[in-house]
Amino acid sequence: MTGGQGDRLEPDEAADADPDRSLWAEVDITPVEIALPSGTGFTLRAYRMSDRLTPTEVGDRDVDDPFTARRLPPATADDETVLLDEEFTEQLAEVEDRPARIRRGRAGADEDDRHADAEDVDAEELDAEADDLDAEGADADEALAADEPEVEPEPEEVPVFLSHRGRLLLFKTPDSLVEFVRSGAPNDLAQLDTWDDLVRRISPADVAPLEDDSYELDLVVENLRGGHDTWDPPLLIKAGEAARDLAYALRLPSVLDMLSSGTSLDDLDEALRSSVNGGLGGFRGRRRLRKIGAQTASLGWRTIIGKISAAVDWRD
């Protein structure tokens, strides 16, 4: 007989010895590791539909809300078209035409002064009535605007991090992250319906991010500076994914703009993705990479990482 009771792990110790992967699947939240020039830290990330989330409160930061801006459908030429019922259309046409008819009557009265006394209304009354009708027409326009149905934005899946007031909470150890989660302190993930379950079940051993959820943003600029032959596509592609998620969740519109479709950094991302493929697509991707300036790419990414770093709240 080998081993004894002293060699066995108690239930709590056994739970702490291995990350509980089922926990993350059940709460639909993921541990994430992010390396920045100032250090490496752990945090949490989830994806939810935009109509189920309240965006992080950025306080005094004077920026447009990308949650709202990105959820609104693009404007089209038909956006100003309003369908009216037939009766209201006729009433509106009458309101719009009456001032013109009154003014035409006024002009006729001016042409023949001999019949001025026979007019039902004098010029001052005509002016007053015309003004009233102009106001009535303006009121009708306001009523139309008020009655115009609001277009509900289409929900989309968006990222949300363990953050608070527009700042990412990064913890230097799994223990400090778990301590914060259990503390009941306010954060943006607390609005999720699975948060209470995570609070009850999480342990430091569970905070073990998978490779796909580990991002080395601290290596990006140096890698780009090395030139095309040294560029690491997996490193740079993952950095782009993390930066987009962080910029959206932390409401950093300038970073979103730098990575948006059609920009030089977006072209870099697309070329990198193509380059890792085989065949003709991979060849074309590598050829596109040769046309992207290493200095421009490194300067752009240095700016992005600087803005993300400035939005981090480090916790020991």
C-alpha positions in Angstrom: 0.0 0.0 0.0 1.5 3.3 -1.0 0.7 6.7 0.2 -1.4 7.6 3.2 -4.0 10.1 4.3 -1.3 12.6 4.7 -0.6 12.4 0.9 -4.2 13.1 -0.1 -5.4 16.6 -0.9 -8.4 18.0 1.0 -11.4 18.9 -1.1 -10.6 22.6 -1.0 -6.9 22.0 -1.8 -7.9 19.7 -4.7 -10.1 22.4 -6.1 -7.2 24.9 -5.9 -4.8 22.6 -7.6 -6.4 22.6 -11.0 -8.3 25.3 -12.9 -12.0 24.6 -13.2 -12.6 25.0 -16.9 -16.3 24.1 -16.5 -16.6 27.2 -14.3 -15.7 29.6 -17.1 -17.9 27.8 -19.6 -20.9 27.9 -17.2 -20.5 31.6 -16.3 -19.5 32.5 -19.9 -16.6 34.7 -18.6 -13.0 34.2 -19.4 -9.7 34.9 -17.5 -7.3 37.0 -19.6 -3.6 37.9 -19.3 -2.4 41.1 -20.8 1.3 42.1 -20.9 2.0 45.9 -21.2 5.2 47.8 -21.1 4.5 48.5 -17.4 3.9 44.9 -16.5 1.7 41.8 -16.8 -1.7 41.4 -15.2 -4.8 39.3 -15.1 -8.3 40.4 -15.7 -11.7 39.0 -16.9 -13.6 39.4 -20.2 -17.0 38.4 -21.4 -19.0 38.9 -24.6 -22.7 39.8 -24.4 -25.3 41.3 -26.8 -25.2 45.1 -26.8 -28.8 45.4 -25.7 -28.1 43.5 -22.5 -25.2 45.7 -21.4 -24.8 49.1 -19.8 -21.5 50.7 -21.1 -18.8 51.6 -18.6 -19.2 55.1 -17.1 -16.3 57.2 -18.2 -17.1 60.2 -15.9 -15.5 63.4 -17.0 -13.9 61.9 -20.2 -15.4 64.1 -23.0 -16.0 61.5 -25.8 -18.8 60.3 -27.8 -20.2 57.0 -26.7 -19.0 54.3 -29.2 -21.6 51.8 -27.9 -24.3 54.1 -29.2 -22.4 55.2 -32.3 -21.5 51.7 -33.5 -25.0 50.3 -32.8 -26.9 52.9 -34.9 -27.6 51.8 -38.5 -26.0 54.0 -41.2 -28.1 56.9 -42.4 -29.5 56.5 -45.9 -31.3 58.8 -48.3 -34.6 57.3 -47.3 -34.2 58.1 -43.6 -36.2 61.3 -44.0 -39.1 59.6 -45.8 -42.2 59.6 -43.6 -45.3 57.7 -44.6 -48.5 59.6 -43.7 -52.1 58.5 -43.7 -54.3 60.0 -46.5 -56.4 62.2 -44.2 -53.4 63.8 -42.5 -51.7 64.3 -45.9 -54.7 66.3 -47.2 -54.9 68.4 -44.0 -51.2 69.2 -44.3 -51.6 70.2 -47.9 -54.5 72.5 -47.0 -52.5 74.1 -44.2 -49.5 74.7 -46.5 -51.7 76.1 -49.3 -53.9 78.5 -47.3 -51.2 81.2 -46.7 -50.6 81.3 -50.5 -54.3 81.6 -51.2 -54.7 84.4 -48.7 -51.7 86.3 -50.1 -53.1 85.9 -53.6 -56.3 87.4 -52.3 -54.4 90.3 -50.7 -52.6 91.0 -54.0 -56.0 91.2 -55.8 -57.3 93.6 -53.3 -54.2 95.9 -53.8 -54.8 96.0 -57.6 -58.3 97.3 -57.2 -58.5 99.9 -54.4 -62.2 100.6 -55.3 -63.2 97.2 -54.0 -61.0 97.3 -50.8 -64.0 98.0 -48.5 -65.8 95.0 -50.0 -63.1 92.5 -48.9 -64.0 90.2 -45.9 -60.7 90.8 -44.3 -58.3 93.7 -44.5 -54.6 93.6 -45.2 -53.6 93.5 -41.5 -56.0 90.6 -40.9 -54.6 88.7 -43.8 -51.1 89.2 -42.5 -52.1 88.0 -39.1 -53.9 85.0 -40.5 -51.0 84.1 -42.8 -48.6 84.3 -39.8 -50.9 82.0 -37.8 -51.0 79.5 -40.6 -47.2 79.6 -40.9 -47.0 78.8 -37.2 -49.6 76.0 -37.7 -47.5 74.5 -40.4 -44.4 74.6 -38.1 -46.5 72.8 -35.5 -47.5 70.2 -38.0 -43.8 69.6 -38.8 -43.0 69.2 -35.1 -45.9 66.8 -34.8 -44.5 64.7 -37.7 -41.1 64.6 -36.1 -42.6 63.5 -32.8 -44.7 60.8 -34.4 -41.8 59.4 -36.5 -41.0 55.9 -35.2 -37.6 55.4 -33.6 -35.4 53.0 -35.3 -34.2 50.3 -32.9 -30.5 49.6 -33.3 -29.7 46.0 -34.2 -28.0 44.3 -31.2 -24.5 42.9 -31.7 -22.1 40.9 -29.6 -19.7 43.2 -27.8 -16.8 42.8 -25.2 -17.0 43.8 -21.6 -14.0 43.6 -19.2 -13.4 43.7 -15.5 -13.3 47.5 -15.5 -14.8 50.5 -13.7 -15.4 54.0 -14.9 -13.6 53.5 -18.2 -10.5 52.0 -16.6 -9.3 48.4 -17.0 -8.7 46.6 -13.7 -5.4 44.6 -14.0 -4.2 42.4 -11.2 -0.6 41.3 -10.7 -1.6 38.0 -9.2 -4.6 35.6 -9.4 -5.0 35.9 -5.6 -5.5 39.7 -5.8 -8.0 39.3 -8.7 -10.1 36.7 -6.7 -10.0 38.9 -3.6 -11.4 41.8 -5.6 -14.1 39.6 -7.2 -15.2 38.4 -3.8 -15.1 41.9 -2.2 -18.3 43.1 -3.9 -16.5 46.2 -5.2 -18.3 47.9 -8.2 -17.3 46.9 -11.6 -18.7 46.5 -15.1 -19.0 42.7 -15.0 -21.2 42.8 -12.0 -24.2 43.5 -14.3 -23.9 40.0 -15.8 -26.5 37.5 -14.7 -23.7 34.9 -14.1 -21.6 37.2 -11.9 -22.9 36.0 -8.5 -22.3 32.4 -9.5 -18.7 33.3 -10.4 -18.2 35.2 -7.0 -19.3 32.1 -5.1 -17.1 29.6 -7.0 -13.9 31.3 -8.2 -10.5 30.4 -6.7 -7.0 31.6 -7.5 -6.2 28.3 -9.3 -9.0 29.1 -11.7 -7.3 32.2 -13.0 -5.2 30.4 -15.5 -5.7 32.0 -19.0 -5.4 29.8 -22.0 -2.8 30.7 -24.7 -5.5 32.2 -26.9 -6.5 34.6 -24.1 -2.9 35.8 -23.4 -1.8 39.0 -25.2 1.7 40.3 -25.3 1.1 43.9 -26.2 4.5 44.8 -24.7 6.3 43.1 -27.6 4.3 44.6 -30.5 6.3 47.8 -31.1 9.7 46.2 -30.8 8.6 43.4 -33.2 7.4 45.9 -35.8 10.6 47.9 -35.6 12.6 44.9 -36.5 11.3 45.1 -40.1 9.2 42.9 -42.4 11.4 39.8 -42.1 11.0 39.6 -38.3 7.3 40.4 -38.0 5.4 37.8 -36.0 1.8 37.5 -37.5 0.2 35.5 -34.6 1.6 38.1 -32.1 0.4 41.1 -34.1 -3.0 39.6 -35.0 -3.8 38.8 -31.4 -2.7 42.2 -30.3 -5.1 43.8 -32.8 -8.0 41.6 -31.5 -7.2 42.6 -27.9 -6.8 46.3 -28.7 -10.1 46.5 -30.5 -11.9 44.8 -27.6 -10.3 47.0 -25.0 -10.9 50.2 -27.0 -14.6 49.3 -27.4 -15.1 48.2 -23.8 -13.2 51.1 -22.3 -14.7 53.7 -24.7 -11.5 54.8 -26.4 -12.8 56.1 -29.7 -9.4 57.3 -30.9 -8.0 53.8 -30.7 -11.1 52.4 -32.5 -10.5 55.0 -35.3 -6.9 54.0 -35.7 -7.9 50.4 -36.1 -11.0 51.0 -38.2 -11.6 49.7 -41.7 -9.5 51.4 -44.3 -6.7 52.6 -42.0 -3.0 51.6 -42.4 -3.1 49.5 -39.3 -6.3 47.7 -40.5 -4.5 47.1 -43.8 -1.6 45.6 -41.8 -3.9 43.3 -39.9 -5.6 42.1 -43.1 -2.2 41.5 -44.8 -0.9 39.6 -41.7 -4.0 37.3 -41.7 -3.6 36.6 -45.4 0.1 35.9 -45.1 -0.4 33.0 -42.7 -2.5 31.2 -45.3 -1.0 28.9 -47.9 -1.1 29.2 -51.6 -1.7 32.3 -53.6 -3.5 34.1 -50.8 -0.5 33.8 -48.5 1.8 35.0 -51.3 -0.4 38.1 -51.9 -0.5 38.8 -48.2 3.2 38.7 -47.8 3.6 40.9 -50.8 1.1 43.4 -49.3 3.1 43.4 -46.1 6.2 44.6 -48.0 4.3 47.7 -49.0 3.5 48.7 -45.4 6.1 50.9 -43.7 7.6 49.4 -40.6 8.1 52.9 -39.0 4.5 54.0 -39.6 3.2 50.7 -38.2 5.4 50.9 -35.1 4.5 54.5 -34.4 0.8 53.8 -34.7 1.0 50.8 -32.4 3.1 52.8 -29.9 0.3 55.3 -29.7 -2.4 52.7 -29.3 -0.5 50.9 -26.5 0.1 54.2 -24.8 -3.6 55.1 -24.8 -4.6 51.6 -23.5 -1.9 51.8 -20.8 -3.2 55.2 -19.7 -6.7 53.6 -19.1 -5.4 50.8 -16.8 -5.9 50.7 -13.1 -3.2 48.4 -11.7 -4.1 46.4 -8.6 -1.7 44.4 -6.4 
